[in-house]
């Protein structure tokens, strides 16, 4: 008698977002996460916002690198305004294989 194939459950991919700021960034990303959680059956991933006291891009990238073992994908998000070490931040992100996103207000 042949066995029926087992149904396997696909585990959700975890995505962490590391960002500066206590208000705007947190509110923005938590609103997105809330939308994802309300429609969880549609998505095969879960997102976690990680607030940090780091305020510069390199500090955020370093913090993201520390958290890498805990998740499947990680993003460091920072404000490009007033920050001058863009090239160093891009190189550090490339060195750690960390995704970056930046915004300009």
Backbone as a ProteinNet text record, in pm:
[ID]
protein_1_A
[PRIMARY]
XXXXXXXXXXXXXXXXXXXXXXXXXXXXXXXXXXXXXXXXXXXXXXXXXXXXXXXXXXXXXXXXXXXXXXXXXXXXXXXXXXXXXXXXXXXXXXXXXXXXXXXXX
[TERTIARY]
83.6	0	89.4	64.9	145.8	100.3	195.7	165.1	118.6	27.4	-15.1	93.6	113.8	214.1	172	268.1	242	221.9	129.6	115.2	215.6	291.3	388.5	344.9	368	333.5	452.5	428.6	534.9	551.4	670.2	696.6	702.5	654.7	657.4	798.5	835.2	963.9	953.2	1057.6	1057	1144.6	1089	1158	1165.4	1286	1304.9	1338.5	1282.5	1312.6	1372.4	1496.6	1565.4	1567.1	1509.8	1501.2	1519.3	1562.1	1574	1436.3	1428.5	1305.5	1211.3	1144.6	1050.8	907	883.8	746.3	715.7	759.9	720.1	749.9	874.2	911.4	834.3	825.8	755	608.4	544	402.2	382.7	467.3	457.1	470.5	576.1	599	499.5	459.2	359.4	224.6	190.4	67.4	75.1	189.4	207.7	198.9	264.7	262.6	120.3	44.5	-94.6	-175.9	-154.4	-224.7	-186.9	-61	-15	-78.3	-78.6	-133.2	-283.7	-355.4	-499.7	-531.3	-437.9	-454.9	-349.6	-319.6	-209.2	-218.8	-339	-352.7	-305.3	-295.7	-251.9	-99.7	-32.2	112	189	304.3	389.4	509.4	490.8	598.3	538.3	622.1	584.5	691.9	650.6	741.8	748.7	869.1	888.3	966.6	915.7	985.5	1075.4	1202	1297.9	1342.8	1301.5	1341.2	1475.9	1558.9	1691.5	1728.1	1826	1872.2	1978.1	2013.9	2110.5	2043.8	2115.7	2055.8	2129.6	2241.9	2315.1	2307.6	2326.7	2311.7	2405	2528.7	2624.3	2584.9	2539.1	2491.3	2371.9	2279.4	2162.2	2203.2	2298.3	2345.3	2415.5	2496.2	2561.6	2459.1	2354.1	2248.7	2175	2147.4	2081.4	2166.9	2297.1	2386.5	2383.3	2372.4	2363.3	2236.6	2128.8	2000	1983.5	2074.4	2062.5	2033.5	2097.4	2070.5	1926.6	1852.6	1716.4	1610.6	1646.5	1544.5	1595.3	1503.4	1538.6	1587.9	1536.1	1572.1	1572	1665.6	1673.6	1697.7	1636.1	1649.7	1689.4	1783.4	1817.8	1760	1677.6	1608.7	1651.8	1696.8	1745	1709.8	1713.4	1687.2	1815.7	1808.3	1926.6	1959.6	1860.9	1883.1	1986.6	2081.1	2178	2285.2	2279.2	2378.8	2478	2606.1	2706	2788.3	2777.6	2862.6	2789.5	2723.7	2644.8	2729.6	2841.6	2925.9	2972.4	3013.3	3055.9	2939.6	2820.6	2702.9	2672.9	2679.1	2653.7	2757.1	2883.5	2989.3	2970.4	2932.8	2911	2793.3	2686.3	2570.6	2609.3	2689.9	2736	2824.4	2911.8	3000.9	2920	2813.3	2730.8	2617.2	2605.7	2496.1	2360	2347.7	2227.1	2155.2	2024.4	1944.5	1932.5	1935.4	1913.7	1807.4	1737.7	1642.3	1658.7	1648.8	1658	1549	1517.8	1413.9	1467.7	1406.3	1447.1	1320.8	1311.3	1190.7	1212.5
-116.6	0	124.7	212	333.6	438.8	509.4	617.2	740.5	810.8	937.7	1041.2	1128.9	1233.8	1321.1	1353.7	1439.4	1582.4	1647.1	1790.4	1859.4	1945.9	2018.7	2163.8	2218.3	2356.6	2444.1	2542.4	2634.2	2736.8	2745.2	2840.6	2981.4	3075.4	3213.2	3268.5	3343.2	3410.2	3529.7	3553.8	3668.8	3779.9	3899.5	4018	4118.5	4163.3	4264.8	4396.7	4505.6	4640	4715.5	4759.5	4835.3	4980.3	5068.5	5208.7	5299.3	5419.7	5521.1	5581.8	5664.7	5738.8	5668.7	5749.7	5693.6	5717.3	5805.8	5837	5800.9	5883	5869.6	5731.2	5685.6	5556.9	5443.2	5447.5	5342.3	5337	5451.3	5456.1	5405.8	5449.4	5409.5	5257.8	5202.4	5058.8	4974.3	5020.3	4943.9	4941.8	5048.8	5050.1	4946.8	4937.5	4837.4	4697.2	4675.5	4543.7	4506.8	4603.1	4577.1	4531	4594.5	4554.4	4411.7	4379.2	4244.1	4142.8	4173.7	4080	4060.7	4166.4	4154	4062.6	4051.3	3967.6	3857.1	3802.2	3706.9	3588.3	3544	3426.8	3455.7	3581.5	3618.7	3624.1	3634.8	3658.1	3539.8	3515.1	3406.8	3463	3579.6	3639	3716.4	3740.9	3825.7	3932.7	4050.2	4163.3	4210.9	4242.5	4295.4	4426.2	4529.8	4658.1	4658.5	4690.7	4694.2	4838.7	4897.2	5033.7	5029.2	5125.5	5129.8	5272.9	5288.2	5422.2	5472.7	5389.9	5430.7	5533.2	5639	5743.7	5766.3	5701.3	5717.2	5587.9	5599	5484.1	5369.5	5399.4	5292.9	5224.1	5301.3	5242.5	5150.7	5192.9	5110.2	4982.6	4995.2	4876.9	4780.2	4832.4	4746.5	4674.4	4746.2	4683.6	4577.2	4605.9	4508.6	4382.6	4400.7	4285.4	4199.7	4262.7	4187.1	4100.6	4149.1	4078.9	3975.3	3973.1	3884.9	3738.4	3681.6	3539.6	3511.9	3613.8	3594.7	3595.7	3633.7	3650.3	3601.4	3599.7	3555.9	3670.5	3788.6	3905.6	4026.9	4117.9	4235.5	4360.6	4469	4598.1	4703.6	4788.8	4907	5026.5	5104.6	5217	5345.1	5442.5	5566.1	5687.6	5802.7	5931.8	5979.9	6009.6	6052.7	6200.2	6277.5	6421.6	6444.4	6533.1	6572.2	6468.2	6354.5	6250.2	6254.3	6254.2	6275.2	6150.9	6045.9	5928.1	5819.2	5859.2	5764.6	5651.1	5684.5	5582.1	5479	5525	5433.1	5344.2	5400.7	5322	5215.7	5252.5	5155.3	5043.3	5079.3	4978.3	4884.4	4939.7	4858.5	4763.1	4812.1	4727.2	4615.8	4649.5	4548.6	4445.8	4491.5	4402.1	4302.7	4349	4263.9	4195.4	4225.4	4171.9	4207.3	4334.4	4385.6	4477.7	4462.9	4550.7	4687.4	4792.6	4926	4996.8	5084	5173.9	5308.6	5413.5	5545.2	5633.8	5734.6	5827.8	5968.6	6058.5	6197.8	6281.4	6357.1	6436.6	6578
0	0	0	-94.8	-107.4	-7.1	43.5	137.4	61.4	125.5	67.3	93.5	-1.1	23.5	140.6	221.9	337.4	292.7	357.6	335.3	426.5	369.3	449.6	458.7	571	594.6	559.5	477	440.2	552.7	605.5	712.5	655.9	733.5	689.5	699.7	599.5	600.3	693.7	771.3	862	805.1	807	757	871	902.5	1005.4	937	991.8	944.6	1062.5	1047.6	1151.5	1106.7	1190.1	1151	1270.7	1241.1	1345.2	1370	1467.3	1491.1	1586.7	1666.7	1764	1723.3	1629.2	1592.4	1447.5	1355.8	1216.5	1159.9	1171.2	1114	1180.4	1312.8	1385.6	1342.9	1339.6	1302.5	1158.9	1069.5	929.5	913.4	968.2	950.7	1029.7	1146	1221.6	1149.7	1077.4	998.3	885.1	821.7	716.4	775	887.9	952.7	992.4	1041.6	1079.2	958.5	844.5	722.2	682.1	696.1	662.4	757.4	886.4	984.5	967.7	927.9	905.4	788.3	695.7	577.4	574.1	689.6	704.5	609.7	580.4	493.6	351.5	314	179.4	166.6	279	275.8	332.2	274.3	323.3	399.3	458	536.9	653.6	750.6	863.5	878.5	920.4	929.4	1074	1117.4	1251.9	1240.8	1305.3	1310.6	1433.5	1414	1524.2	1542.9	1653	1683.9	1753.9	1724.8	1784.5	1821	1904.8	1939.4	1841.4	1744.9	1642.6	1551.6	1517.3	1434.6	1303.7	1285.1	1159.9	1080.4	951	862.1	900.1	927.9	961.2	1091.7	1189.9	1315.3	1292.1	1205	1173.8	1100.9	1009.7	935.8	1030	1122.7	1221.1	1308.4	1350.3	1432.3	1351.9	1227.2	1141	1127.8	1114.5	1102.7	1228.4	1345.9	1471.3	1475.6	1414.7	1419.1	1308.1	1213.4	1097.5	1130.5	1232.7	1261.3	1304	1344.8	1393.6	1284.1	1161.3	1057.4	922.7	826.2	690.9	603.9	629.7	549.9	641.6	619.1	706.4	622.9	667.5	601.7	703.7	667.4	745.5	669.7	737.3	673.7	743.4	663.2	724.3	640.3	705.2	642.3	576.6	448.6	374.5	398.8	440.8	465.1	573.6	546.6	647.8	676	610.3	633.3	518.3	547.5	442.8	409.4	487.3	465.4	385.5	278.7	200.4	143.5	84.7	22.8	125.7	243.2	348.6	393	401.1	440.2	335.7	208.3	101.9	103.8	127.1	132.4	251.4	366.8	486.9	464.7	405.1	375.9	279.3	180.4	84.5	154.2	241.9	317.2	399.8	465	550.9	475.5	346.3	266.1	329.8	367.7	432.2	334.1	324.8	239.6	304.7	222.3	275.4	193.7	260.9	196.9	265.4	188.4	249.5	193	268.5	227.9	243.6	174.3	176.7	189	294.7	317.9	271
[MASK]
+++++++++++++++++++++++++++++++++++++++++++++++++++++++++++++++++++++++++++++++++++++++++++++++++++++++++

